[in-house]
Amino acid sequence: RVCGLQPAAAAKIFLAGGLCSSVAHTLLVPLDVVKTRLQTEPPGTYSGPLDCARSLAASEEGAAAFLQGAGATAFGYALAGACAFGLLEVFSRAINEAAGAGNSLFFSTPLLALASACATAFCAAVVCPFEAVRIGAVRNGASSLAAVQQIVADEGAAALYRGLGPILLKEVPFVVTKFVVFDRVAALLAAALPDAQGGALLSVGLPLAAGSVAGLFAALASQPADTLLTLTNEEGATLGSATSRLAAEPRLALQGLAPRGLFAMLLSSLQFLIYTRLRDLFGVSKADLTLVWDALATIQAGPIGR
């Protein structure tokens, strides 16, 4: 049978997801600033990520340039992380209930992918305006507050949601790949290290290792859409004009891939490590995370339930 999710456990999962995403994203803002600068400046402006970082450090803002958009990032991804992790558990149970316990056991990976996609759709709507503000802050070298004021004054409040289409194109493959790859890699590592069950190696090393692999695959799966999102958020741009520009200059799709790949690996590993530690700290039990019990006592853990 498919197990329900108790309200108290759900609240703890939403909170852990929000905190882990906000902390991880905020810690990695400097890398995200470099990636965004590489994507927004004309090709050839910088010889690579290190050249871009040196240019930022030598700019008028100095070290503060690496924190552009940090406010929007911290708040936006607290909301987005709560949706991503919390709604994943909610949708997983709803989808598995509809599929039936038998199908849930045999088709766990496709059903996890579907639940991730549903959760991401809600997550994208939440994070979209904050992502627009972050990109505007990095592009113009302004604070998050100044960036949102400029966007609204120049183009209206609707411009904050101009990037919703590209965000969906970016976040769906990114989040689905991240959760599915993490789930599979974590299962393989747990099976390969049975003697480490309950030890520090499994509780810390597993989310770091599986999260790094998941982040790399997620970055590769969503890189073109990430570039499209950045181009769409340029002043006066539309999804159509950004798509046309990317089609005319396909090499733009690879700009910022190196720092973004590193960013995604660090982000994913930090997210899963912080999430699992917070989940344990908040007292979310294995029973709370159990998704399916079958008649032969086979237990399927819920998403990120290991």
N, C-alpha and C positions, 0 to 999 in steps of 0.2 A: 504494500500500500504506500501511497505518497504521504509523507509526513507534513503537517502544517508548521507554520512559523509563529511562535508565540509573540505577542506585541512587545513584551519587554526585551526579548532577544532581538527582535527586528529593530527597535530603537537603538540598541547598543551597536548593531551592525551598521546602521546608517551613520551613527556618530563616529565609529571607528573609520569608516570609509571616508567621511568628510575630513577628519583630522589627518589621516595618512596622506591623502591627495594634496591637501593644502600645504602641509609641511614639506612633502617631497618636491612639489612643483616650485615652492618658494625658494628652497635651497638651491634649485637648479636654474633660477632666473638668469644668472650670468651667461650660462650656456645658451639659453633660449634667446637672449639678446643678440649674441653673436650669430646664431642661426638666422634670426629674423633680419638682421642687417645684411647678411650675405644674400638673402632672397629679395630684399627691397631695393638694393643698390644695383646699378647697371652691371652686366657681366664684365669682369676685368677690373672692377674698382679695387678689389682686394685679391692678393695672390692666393689666399687661403684663410682658414679660420684663425691661425696665429697672427697673420697680418691684420685681420679685422680686429682682433682683441687688442693688439698694440695700438691701432688707430683710435679705438675707443678710450684706452687708458691715457692717450696723449691729448684727447679732446678737452674742450673747456670744462666739461662736467667732471672729468677725471674718473676716479673709481666709482662715483655715483652713477656713471653711465651704464654700468653693469647691473644696476637695480631698476632700470626703467621698466615700468609696468608691474612692479612687484606687488603693489597694493591690489590692483585688479586681479592679478594672478592668485594671491592668497585667498581673497574672498570668493572669487568665481569658482575656483577649484575645490573650495570647501563644500560649496553647494553641489558642484558637479560630481565630486567624489562620493558624497552621500548618496546621490542618485545612482551612480554607477554600481557601487557595491551593494547598497540596500535594495535597489530595484532588481538587481540581478537575482538576489535570493527570492524576492517576491515573484518575479516572472518565471523563474525556474520551477517553482512549485506550481504555479498556475498552468504552465505549459506541460509539465510532467503529469499533472492531474488530468488534463485534457487528453494526453497521449495514452494514459494508463500505465500502471506500474510495470507491466511486462515490457512494453515498448521503451519505457524510461531506462530500464536496465540494459537493453540491447542497443539503443540509439542515444546513449548519453551525450556523446560529443556533438552530433547535429542539434540536439535539443539545447545544449549549453550555448551553441553558437546562436541559435534563434533567440534565446533569452537574453544573451548579451546584446544582440542587435536591437531588441525592444527597449532594453534599459538605456542603450546609447542614444536612441532617438529622443528620449526625455532629457537625457544629459546634455545633448547638443543644444536644445532650446534654452537650457539654463546657462550654459557657458558662452553662447554666441556673443552677447553684448560685451562681456568681459574680455573676450578674445579680441574683439574689434578695438576696445580701449587699449589693450596691451600692445597690439600692433601699431596703433596710432602713437602711443607714447614712445615706443622704440624708434619708429620712423622719424618722428619730429623732435626727439630728444626732450620730451616734456614729461611732467608728472601724470599720473593716472587721472587726477581730477581735471587738469588742464586739457588732457586729451579728450575726455568725454565732453567737456564744454565746447571744445573746438568742433568735434564731430557733429554735435547737435546743432550748434550755431550755423555751421557751413552747409550741412546736408539734411538736417532734421533727425528726429529720434529714430525714424525708420531705418536710417543708415546703420544703426547698431545691429540690425538683423540682416543686413545685406549679405553677410557671409554664411547664413544658415545652410544654404545648399552645399557649399564647399565643406563646411564643418561636418555635415552628415556624411559626405563622401570621404572625408578624412577620418572621422571618429569611428564610424561603423567598422571599417576594416581594421583600424588600429585596436579598438577595444575588443572586438571579437577575436582577432588573432592573439592579442595579449592574454585573454582569459583562457582560450582553448589551448594554446601552446603551454601556458603555465600549468594548467590542469594535467596535461599529458606528461610534461617533463617532470613535474612534481611526483606524479604517480610512479614513473620509471625510477626516479631517484629513491623514493621511499621503498620500492620493492628491491632495489639493488643494495640498500643499506638497512636490512632488517635489524641488525644489532644496534643501530643508532637510534631506534625508536625511543622517543622521549628525551633524548640527549641534546646537548647544546649543538652538536653537528647538524642534527635534523632541524631543530627549531630555528636556528639562525642561518646555517649554510644552505638549507633547502630553498627557502624563499629568495635568498640572494642569487643562487645559481639558476634556479628555474625562472626567476624574474628577469635576470639578464638575458637569457635566451629568448624569453617571450618578448622582451622589449626590442631586441634586434629584429626579430621577425615582424613585429608590429610596425616598426619604423619603415622597413622595406615595403610592406604592404600598403602603406598610406602616404609615402613620400610625394607622389605626383599631386595628390589632393591637398597636401599641406602647402605646397608651392602655390596651387590654385587659390587657396584660402588667403594667403598673403597678398597675392596679386589683386584679388577681389577687394581687399580692404584698402587699397590705395585710393587716394582722393579722386572722385569722379569715375571710378572704375565700376563695371558691372560684371556679373558672372559671365555674360556673353563676351565682353571685351577681354576679360582675363583668360577665358578659354581660347579665344582667337590668338592672343599673344603667346600663350603656352604652346599652341599648335604651330605657330610660326617660328618659335624658338624653343624646340624641345629640350635643349640642353639646360634650360632654366629648371626643369623638373629635378635635376640632380644637384642644383645649388643648395648648399647647406646640409647635404646628406650626411657628411662626416660628423659635424657637431650634433646633428639631430639623432643620428644613430647612437652616439655616445650618450646623448641626453636621454633617449628612450630606454637604453639599457640601465642607466643609473636610476631613472625615474621608476621604472617597473620594479626593479629589485628593492628600492627604498620603500615604494608603496606596499608591496607584499610583506616585507619585513615588519614595517611599522604597523600595518593592518593586523597581521597575525599576533603581534605582541599586545596591541591594544585590545584585540578581541579576547585574548586570554586574561588580560588585566581586568576587563569589564565582566568577566565571568561567563562568557558565552561557552556553553558546554558542547561536547561532541553530539549529544542528543539533539541540541538546538540546531546543529548543522546537518543532521541526517536528513537526506532527501527522500530515499526510498528504502523501505523494509520489504523483503519478499518472504514467501512462505517457508523457504529453505534457510532462512536466517542470513541471507546475503544482504549486506548493507552497502548502499551507495552513498558516499558522502556528497553533500551539496557542493556548489561551486566554491572553490577555495576553502574547502572544508578539511583539508588534510593538515 
